[in-house]
Amino acid sequence: MKFPAKQLSLIFATLRFSWQQGEDFNRKDWIRFSGWLAAVASVLVYLLASRYLPYIQISQSYGALYLINAYISHFALFPILIGLFVLIPIALALPYRLSLLPIAGSLLFSGLTLLLLDTLIYDQYRFHLSGFIWQLLTGPGAGEIIQLSWLTFLIAGLLLIAIIFIVLLALSIASWCARSIRIRGKGPYLFTIWFLATLISQGMHVWFEAHYDSEVTSITRHLPSYYPLTGKRFLVSNGWLDPDKAREEGSVNTNLSINPKEQGLNYPSSPLQCVTPNKPKNVLVIAIDAMRSDVFSPEITPNLYQRSQQNNALYFMDHHSGGNVTKGGIFSLFYGLPATYWEGFAADKVGSLWIKQHQAAGYELGIFSSATLLSPAFDRTVFASVSNLRLKSTGETPSERDKNAIQDFERFLQLKSSEKPFFSFLFLDAVHGYDVPNGYEKFQPQWQRVDHIKLNNEFNPEPYFNRYKNALGYLDEQLDKLLKKLESQGVLENTLVMITSDHGEEFNDLKQNYWGHGSNFTRHQTQVPLLILWPGKSQQRIDYRTSHYDIAPTIMTEILGCTTPPSNYAIGDNLFDSTYNRDWLLVHSYFNYGIVGNQRIIATYPTGGYEVLDKRNQRLKQSVMPPKAGLQILEQVSRFYQ
């Protein structure tokens, strides 16, 4: 059946309308055009983004209210920003303003195409498009990572053609709106609706996130590039929120078996099968914030290092964190998962299975962190299932708060039931804070005050590093006193003691002006000590590569009696399995990720690019991401999404 020529002519005339009208537009018309195109583009984005809605679960009326406002606010944000800060300035600046049409059309086409691609990726993997994923899809070797059939290419081509026609239609509609007398002056009303929706959605998220409500927070991860406000620390500091009361009133998820259809997660991928031993061992995990691996030595930490010579000491010589920052390091430690899962787990308050299994096995739990557990929100993730969670320590300095945490742990042991085993976590902060109490200035010269603004490639790192080592010396002594006390009380006879860190710390070791952590993925920032004092095991030094991803599977298998394969709840395996494939480790940073291999580092960037580097952080020219690494990481970051 032939398409009527009259209708075909009308379609082409409609698509060319913007070009015809644009020839007569004055400057005010182009400004109105920019505003109305933002409105039309928002409607198109709303329609396309509706593909996310089937994955969002709503059970309360306030959840629906939040979704409506967040949807209106978020998906119109980018069209409005582009209209205000790109199109209108171009309309004011260009002498030949008709050129605004191809610029606007190109931006709209790119935006709709990326959004469509994100919906397809989310439908397949349950995570959103990022620079790293973009490189997997488009970079060298992409064909080996993701196999696409001719039908897929055909459908993609047809969709792109459809988007082109939609863009031309949108330009024509915006042109008509710019000249229409009937709707002139209505734009500010639309902007007001968007602005109110933004205020309502952000305000609701601040309030409900602070009150541990997952109805609202579980919605946010489904929206791409959506970073709503949080204000728990602000509310607490101003006395407007009691965090303990809010957490007590908020729902705490203590279920070991999570319904994937309710949570949008497939974690664990099968129910845990665990049989608690007749005489379960106590577990004490001690994490020293920002302790790099090479400072675990006879010179800097003599007391702790001496412990590595014990008959039951297991010293892992090449151990790596899952993050070069605290968030990724602690998350990977307790879940055996990369922090790519953080948003999903935090939104639904899905606690660590390792912690939950201790609870199921009748352990008494004591969590003692020097720094607050509110930021990063470990109260919503790792320890979400722990009731009456101790959220912070008291003290004016990190060293004072560390001492308070240790004293509270000792008090916990005195008050706990003698019939029940215990699990405790000590997270100490003096090293991270470079806090050196009087009497611990062993290494000299010591920087008297840390002033980061003075750091540069010419700065002498020795006084800075000495201050760091002196803070370690303080904690080395405090922990030695603690372990000796536990030893004298007979506690260590049946207690597994683990000493490790969340990430390393760099002092311009590579002469590239890198200081602290969170800036690269070399061993100085990712390699951390791991010493386990394990009753019943023989002394051993393990030199093959291990990671934080292996710790939860090891404890759950060897201490908690879980026979469920670790692949059902983690991406690591038993620490004692030297044959497990650890060729590539995903390491989380503040805004990007590193894929750390044995000889190469792949540093990804939020902009979408990546670099292949050697172990000294030098770029390897002409090198690309190995397809095997891309496949492995893609599987790991999507395994537990339903």
N, C-alpha and C positions, 0 to 999 in steps of 0.2 A: 504494500500500500504506500503510495507516494505521499510525502508530506506536502500539504497545500502551500503553493508558492507565496500566497498572501501572508500566511502565518509565519513562514520562514523569513520573509522580508521584515515582518514586525519584530521578530526575535533579534535579527541583526541590527535593526534600528534602535532597539532598546539597549543592546550591548554597546552601541556606538554613541549613545545619548550623552555620556559624560564628555566625550571629546568634542562633540558639537557645541554643547553648552559652555565648555571651558574656554572657547575662543572669545566669548563675550563677557567672561567673569572679570569683575574688578577685584581689588584687594580684599574688600569686606566679604565678597562672595567666596573667595578662596578660604578665608578664615572660617566662615560658616560651613563650608564644604568639609574642612578638616574636622570640625566638631561633630558633624553629622556622620562622617565616615567612621569616626570612633564609635558612635552609637550603633551604626549598622554592623560594624565588625564585631561589636560585643554580642549582638544578637546571633551572628553566625557562630561565634565561639560558644555561646550558651548551647546552641543546638548540637554542635559537635561534641562538646564536653558532656552531654547527657549520656555518652557511652560509659562514663564512670559510675553513674547512679546505681546500676544493678549491684555493684559491689559494696554499697554503703548500707549498713543496717541501722534502722531507726526504730526505737521502741518507746520513746517519750516525746511529748509534744514540744518540750524545749529543745530537744535534739532536732526536730523538724524545723523549728524556728531558726536555730543556729545554721543548719544546712542551707536554708533559703537565703539567709543574709550572707553567709560565706560564699555561696555560689554566685550571687549577684555581685558581690564585692570583688572577689578574686578574679573571676574570668573576664571582667570588664577592666581590670587594672591596667593590663598591658596596652590594650587599644587606647585607653584614656591617656596614659603616659606618652605613647607615641604621638597621639594627636596634639597634646599640649607642648611637648618638648622637641618634636621632630617636624611634624607637618606644618604647624602654625609658624615656627621660625623660618622654614623654607618658603612659605607663602609670603612672608614679610621681606625675605632677603633676596630671593631670585628675581631678576628683572623679567625673565620669561617664565611666568608662573604656570603656564600650561605643562611644563615639565614636572610639576607636582604629581600629575596623574600616573606616569610610569613609576615614579618613586613610591607613591602610596600603594599602587597595585602590586609592586614587587614585595613590599613589606607585608601586605596582607596575604599574598600568596605564600610567602615563606612562613608566616605565623600559622596559617591554617594547615600547611603541610606538616610542620613540626608537631602541631597538636594532634593531627591525625596519626602520625607515626607514633606519638606517645600513647595514644589510646590503643593502638595495635600491640605495642610492647607490653603495656599494662595488662591487656587481655591475655597475653601469652605468659608473662613472667611475674606479674603483680608488683613490679616496680617501675619507676618512671624513667624517661629518657634522661641521660646525663652525658657529660663529655666522654666519660669512659665507655659507656654503652655505644655512643655514637661512633667511637673509634673501632669498636668491635664490629659494628655493622658496615662501616665504610672504609676502614683502613686497609693497608696491605694484608693479605691473608684472610680477609673477611669471608671470602668464598669457602675457605676451609672450615671456618667457624660455624657459619650459618648457611645451610644449603637452601637455595631458592629455586623453585621450579619455573618453567616457562609460563605456567598459568598465574603464578604469583606476580611475575613481571608484567603480564598482560593486565591483570586487575590493577596493579599499581599505576600503570600508564593511563588506564581509563579514569582512575581516581584523580590523577594530576590534571587531566584534561577537564574533568568536571570542576575542579577547583578553579581553573583558569576562567571558565564561564561564570562561576559564582563570583569571582573577584570583579569581573567586568560588570556584572549585574549590580554588585555592591557599589561600585564607583558611580554607576548611573543613578541609583537610588539616592546616594549622598548628594549628587549634583542636583537632582530634582528637589530634595529637601532644602538645599542651600538657596534656591530661588522661590520656593513655595511661600506664599503670603500666609496661607492657612496655618502652617505650623511654626511660623517665625516666632521666636521668643519662648519656644517650648523646651529648648535645650537645657537651660538652667534647672528646670524641674527634674529632668532626667539625671542631671549631675547631682542634684540634692538627694534623690533616691539612692544613688550609688554611694554617696558620702555617708548617709545615715546607715545604710547596710554595712558599710565598713566599720563604723563606730560600734554598731550593735554586735557584729560578729567578733571583733577584736575584744570588746569588753566582756562578752560572754566567755570567750576562750580563756582570758586572764582569770576570771572568777572560777570557772568550772575546773580548769587545770589545777588551780591552787587548792581546790577542794576534792581532788582525786576522783573526778567524775569522768568515766570512760565513755559515756554516751556522746559527749562533745569531742573529746580528744581523739576518739577512734575514727572520726570523720576526716580529720585533717590530712592523714597520710594518703588518702585517696586522691587528693587534689594536687596536681603537679606544680612544683616550684612554689608551694604554699608554706610560708613560715609565719604563723600567727604569733602574736605577742604572748609572753608569759610574764608573770609578775609576782611569783611566790615570795622570792627573797625581799622584794620591795614591800609587799604587804606585811611580811613578818617584821621587817626592820622598823616599820612605822606603827607596829602594834595593832594592825587591822586584821591579823590572822594568827591564830594559835595553830602551828603546824601539827602538833601532836593530836589536838582535838579534831582538826580537819581530817587528818589521816585515819583517826579512829572512826569518824563518822562516814568516811568514804568507804566504798566496798573494797575488800581485799580478796584477791583471787588466789585461793589456796588449792584449787583443783589441780591434780596431777594430769588428768586427761582433759585436754582443751578441745572443745567442739570446733572443728575447723570451719564449719558453715556459719557459726556464730561469730567467730573471731577473725575470719579471713586468713587464718594461718593453718598450716598443716604441721603443727609442732606440739609434741613429737609426731613423727609420721606414723608411729604405731604405739600402743600403750606400753608403758614401762613394765618390765617383768623383773622384779627385784625381791630377793629374800635376804633379810637382815641377818648377819652372822649372830651366833649365840652370845659372843662377847665382842660387841662392836667397839672399834677404836674411836677415841676422841679425835677430833680434827681441829687444829689451830693453824689458820692461815695468817701470816704476817706479811704485809705489803709495805715496803718503804718507798714512798712516792719519789720518782725521778732518780732511782738508783741504777746507774749503768753497770754493766757486767764486770768491767775491769777494775772497779774499786772494791770488789769483794776480794780482799787480799790481806796477807799477814801484816802489812804496813798500815793500812787504812782502817780495816775492820778486823783487828786481831782476834777478838773474842768469837765473833761469828765464824770467821774462817777456821778457827780451831775446831769448831763444831763439825766442819766438813771432814775432819780426821777421825770422827767417831766410828765405831764398828757398824752402826746402823745408818750412816750418812750416805745419801745418794746425791751426788753433785753433778748437775747437768752443765756441761762446759760450753754448749753452743745453743743457748735457749733464747727465744725471741718472743716479744710481746705481739699482740694483735693490734697494737696502736702505738704511735709515737706521741700520743696524748692520753690523758687519764681516761676519758670516755671510752675510747677504743680498747685501752689496755685492760681495764677492769671488766668491761663487757665481755671481751674475748676470754678472760680468765674464768669467769663464772658460767658462761653459756657454752663455751667452745664454738662460738659463732662470730662472724665479723659484725662490726657495728653498722653495717648496711641494714640490719634488722632492727636497729634501735627504735626508729619511729613507730613501726608496727607493734613492737613489744611494749614500748612506753605508753602508747595510746590505749592499749587494752590491759595494761598493768599485768603483763605476763612475766612472772618471776622466774628466776633460774630454777631449772629442774634439779640441779645439784642441791640447792637450798631446800627445795620442796621435798626431796627424797629424805633429807635429814629429818625434816619435820614428820614425814610419814613413818620413819623408823623410830620415832620417839625421842629424838635428840632435843636437848635444851639448847637454844640459840642465844648467843651474845654477840652483837655487832658493835664494834667500838672504833669509830672513825674520828680522827683528829679534826679534819675539815668536815664541813657540812655535807650531808648526803642529798641535799636538795638541788645542788647544781655542781656537776651534772646530776640529773634526776635519778640517782640509783634507788631512791625510795619508790619510784614508779617502775623500775626495771628489775635489777638483780634481787633486791630485798622486798619486792612488792607483796610477797606472801607473809612477811614477818610482822606480826602484830606488836604493838608497843615498841616500835623501832626507835632506838636511840639515834637522834638525827644530828647531833653535834656534841663537841666537847667544850668545856669551859677553860678559860685562860686568855691572857692578853697576847701571848706569842705562840707560834707553832710548837716550840719546845714545851711550853707549859700545857698546851692542849694535848700534846703527845703523852705527857706524864699523867694527865687526867684520864686519858683513854686507857692507859696501862693500869692505873689504879682501879678504874671501874671494872676492868676485866678481872683483876684479882678479887674484887668484891663479888663479882658474878660467880666465881668459882667457890667462894665461901658460902654463898646463899643457895646455890643450885642443889638439886637432889643428888645425893651420893649414888642413888640407884640408876640414874639415867646418864647416858653418854652426852657429851657436849660438842657443839660446833661453834667456833668463834672466829671472828675476822678482826684483825687489828690493822688499821690503815693509818700510817704515821707520816707526818708532814714536815718535820723540821728540816729535812734535806731539801725538799722542794722549796721551802721558804728561806733557805740559807741562814737558818737561825742557829747561832752558836752561843750557848750560855757561857758565862764566865767560868774559866777553869778548863776549857776544852780547846784552847788555841794552840794545839800541838804543831800544826804545819804553819810555817811562816815564810815569807810575809803573808799576812792575811788582809784582804780587802776589808776595810772597816765598815763600809756601807755599799751595798749593791746599788749601782746607778746605771741602769741599762742604756741610758742615752749616751754614755761614754764608750760603749762597745763599738768597735770597728775592727777592720782587718789588721790594723797596726797595734791594737791594744794588747798588752802583755797579759795572757790568761792566767799566769801562775798565782797571783794573789786571789783572783776570783775562784780558781780551782781549789786553792788551799782552804778557802772559807767553806766550800762545798764539802771537802774531805773532813774538815773539823766538825761540821754538822753530822756527818756520818759517824765520826768518832763518838759523838754524844749518844746517838741512838744505839751504836754498837755496845756501849756500856750499859745503857738502860735495858736493852733486850737481854744482855748477858745476865744481869741481876734477876730479871724475870725468869729466865730459863733455869737458873740455879735454884730459885725459890721453888719452881714447879718440880724440879728434880728432887729437892729435899723433901717435898711433900708426897713424892711417889707418883705424881700426876703424869710425868713423862713416860712412865713404864708402859702406858697403854694409850699414848697420844701421838698421833702423826703431826709433826710440826713442819710447816712449809714456809720458807722465807724467799720472797721474790719482790718484784716491783711492777708498776704499771707501764713504765717506759724508761728510756735512758735519758741522758743529758749530755749536751755537747758544749765544748769550750774551744771552738774554732780549731778543732783537731785537724781538719782538712785544709786549713788556711783559705777558706772560702767565705769567711765572715758569717758562719752559722754559730749561733749561741742558743743554749737552752734546748728546747724540744719543739716538735710540731712543725719543723721546717724542712727536713729531708728524711730519707728512709735508709740512711746508712746505719751500720751496726752501733754507732755511738748513740743513736736515738732509739733504736729498736731492740738491741740485744740487752737482756737483763739477767741478773743472777737467778738461779733456781737451786735451792738446797732443800732437800726433804730428809728429815730425821724420822725414819720409818721403823717402829718396833717390829722385830722379827725378820728384817731384811739385812743382808750383809753389805758392808761398805762397797761403794762402786762409784767410779767416775765415768760418766757417759759422754762421749765426744761426738756422737752423731747429732744432727740438727733436730731440735724439738721446739715446740711453741706453746703459748697459752692455750691454743685450741685443743691441746692434748690433755690438759689438766683435769677438766671436768669429766671426760670419759674415763680417765684413770681412777679417780676417786670413786665414781659411781660404780665402776666395775670391781675394783679391788677392795674397797671399803664398805660400800653399800650393797654389794651383792647383786648388781644389775646384770642380767644376761642379755638384755636388748642390745643389738649391735649399735655401736656409737654413731654410725652413719644415720640412724633414725632420729638423732637429736643434736648432733654436732658435726663439724667438718673436720675435726681432728680424730685421733685414735689414741690408744694406750701409749703412754710415755715410753714403755719398755719394748714397744714393737719397733725395732730398728729398720724393718723392711717397708714401713708405711711410707707412701709417697708424700714427701714434704718439699718437693722441688720448688713450689711457688707458694708464698704466704701473702695473704691480703692484709695490709696494714693500714689502719684508719688514722687519718689526721684531722685537722679542724675542718677543712673544706674539700679535701681531695683524698685519694688513696694511692698507696704504693703497692706494687706487686713485686715482692722481694724474692729473688731466686738465689741460687747458690753462688753464681758469679755475676749476675746482672740484676739491675733494679729498673723497673718500669714505673716512672712517676707520672701519674695522670693529673690533669689540671681541670678546674671547673669550666674553663673556656672550651674544652673539648679536645685539646691536644694532649700529647704524651711524649715523653722522652725515654729513650733506653740509655741507661747509665751503667758505668762499671761500679765496682764496690767502693771506689773513692769518689763517687758522685760526678765523674767526668762523662760527658756525653759520648756515646758510641755512634759515630756517623754511619749512615746507611743501614742502621739496624732497625728492625721492626719488631713488634710484639709477636712472639711465637704463637701460632694458632693453638697449640696445646695448652699454653697458659691461659689464653682467652677463653677456651672451652671450659677449662677447669674452674676458673673464677666465675664465669657466667652460671655454671651449674650450682656453685656454692651459694651465690647470693640469691638464687631463686628457689632453692630446694624446699624451703619450709613455708612458702606461700601457696595458698590453696587456689 
